[in-house]
Amino acid sequence: MKNLYAVLVGLAVLVLSGCSKPAESTTRVGNNFEVGKLFTVDGCTVYRFEDAARSHYFTNCSGSTSYTVSNGKTSYQAGITGGRP
């Protein structure tokens, strides 16, 4: 059920990405990447970063992270389960 919720949150983010708002907070990481925390709902936090002028979104739901990979007309869901105890 949590995975389904994470997928739905991820899809909602992609649909609403055209209506982008400023992030609640941003953190600079790695090779000059800025990761923005967009919002948190029911324990799921949605983040955004930009790479080559394209926005990438991912969610973190209690140690389970999911994201959508888009290749033009097609896209697929991917995820990582686990994380810190």
Helices and strands as residue ranges (DSSP letters): H 2-16, G 17-19, E 25-29, E 33-41, E 44-51, E 54-61, E 64-71, E 74-80
